[in-house]
Amino acid sequence: MAIDFKNERWQEIKKNYSKWWRGELERPLLPVYLTGKDPERDKPKYIYNEQIMFADLTITPEEFIDSFDYELSTRVFLGDGFPFLNMMCSGPGIVAAFLGSNLDCSTGRIWFSPNQVLPLSKLHFEYDANNIWLNRVKDICKEANKRWQGQVLVGMPDLGGVIDILASFRMSDNLLMDLIDEPDEVKRLTWEIYELWHRYFNEINEVLQPTNPGYSDWAQIYSDVPSYVPQCDFCYMISTDMFNEFVKPELEATFNRIPRTLYHLDGVGQLNHLDSLLTINGLNAVQWVPGDGKPKLQEWPEVYKKIYAAGKKIQIYTEGFPTLDKIAEQIGTYKGIHQFFLVGELKDQEEMKKVLLKYGE
């Protein structure tokens, strides 16, 4: 195969990531891949274009996987990097489509919207084994296993946060008023979605395992046991009292149901809820994303100190080695930090190897 990643490398990945999750790795996790390698194979029928290709049902799962196989064949993996299919290609919050919402990719990105905005009392969610998008995900995962036989880690799709999925059907402005006007109905629907969410999570994992070499999601942290990155972008707009009443109970149940979890803390509006989040024992790590137009990651030392003091691990999202160094300085250690995949070019391979050696990799 043209993908350059041997079983011995996978064993090293499994060992180091497992030590990181247990708090035993004394260095940060630093996954890197470089582009520009000769793929040593014919070009595919389609140039890989993740969400557009997922939404185009005329493209078969075999063609989808062959297209991404070509992409992987042009990459060299360094440090803690590994070949990975990010199933975020199915869009942010695909459970909404599993439950019957519209999936629209006319802009080149996938978005979800209701066929009709119904009153809460008329909303009921049920499992549909014949849902076209659920089966699209499963078929792509099956083809990935067939093609790669465990050489490539296939991630869990971005299933979406439970409350965010509800907002896809009610629309956010309406749901904000629902919290006040119909709190019991909001809670009923939250737990309906919760049960279905975990059914989808388990079913997709059953398709992937045991061939898949582990577990991951769009946050791209390897785990040897089930893991996920829960979120609730909707809670940016609500008070901490409302967060504790409507959001935290579901998050807590999910954190304690999935062996390893990382929370996607997206935007300054969520900082009000951080103290409450950090009290959840089942939460293992936090990914902090300040949002567009806000100070860069290294300019939030109080956030990282609070996360670290609570005994949670940290994922740094995208910014690179200088940001990693600054945040490690702020909390006093590199231990427990995962740097989101860094991307470079093959011509810089030797220089990148030297940089990684500085961190103990």
Stockholm file with secondary structure:
# STOCKHOLM 1.0

chainA/1-361         MAIDFKNERWQEIKKNYSKWWRGELERPLLPVYLTGKDPERDKPKYIYNEQIMFADLTITPEEFIDSFDYELSTRVFLGDGFPFLNMMCSGPGIVAAFLGSNLDCSTGRIWFSPNQVLPLSKLHFEYDANNIWLNRVKDICKEANKRWQGQVLVGMPDLGGVIDILASFRMSDNLLMDLIDEPDEVKRLTWEIYELWHRYFNEINEVLQPTNPGYSDWAQIYSDVPSYVPQCDFCYMISTDMFNEFVKPELEATFNRIPRTLYHLDGVGQLNHLDSLLTINGLNAVQWVPGDGKPKLQEWPEVYKKIYAAGKKIQIYTEGFPTLDKIAEQIGTYKGIHQFFLVGELKDQEEMKKVLLKYGE
#=GR chainA/1-361 SS CCSCCCHHHHHHHHHHHHHHHTTCCSSCBCEEEEECCCCCSCCCSSCCCHHHHHHCTTSCHHHHHHHHHHHHHTEEEEETCCCEECGGGGCTTTHHHHTTCEEECTTSSCEEECSSCCCGGGCCCCCCTTCHHHHHHHHHHHHHHHHHTTSSEECCCCCCCHHHHHHHHHCHHHHHHHHHHCHHHHHHHHHHHHHHHHHHHHHHHHHHTTTSSSBCCTTCCCBSSCEECCBCGGGGGSCHHHIIIIIHHHHHHHHHHSSEEEEEEESGGGGGGHHHHTTCTTCCEEEEECCTTSCCGGGCHHHHHHHHHTTCEEEECSCCHHHHHHHHHHHTCSTTEEECCEEEEGGGHHHHHHHHHHTTC
#=GC SS_cons         CCSCCCHHHHHHHHHHHHHHHTTCCSSCBCEEEEECCCCCSCCCSSCCCHHHHHHCTTSCHHHHHHHHHHHHHTEEEEETCCCEECGGGGCTTTHHHHTTCEEECTTSSCEEECSSCCCGGGCCCCCCTTCHHHHHHHHHHHHHHHHHTTSSEECCCCCCCHHHHHHHHHCHHHHHHHHHHCHHHHHHHHHHHHHHHHHHHHHHHHHHTTTSSSBCCTTCCCBSSCEECCBCGGGGGSCHHHIIIIIHHHHHHHHHHSSEEEEEEESGGGGGGHHHHTTCTTCCEEEEECCTTSCCGGGCHHHHHHHHHTTCEEEECSCCHHHHHHHHHHHTCSTTEEECCEEEEGGGHHHHHHHHHHTTC
//
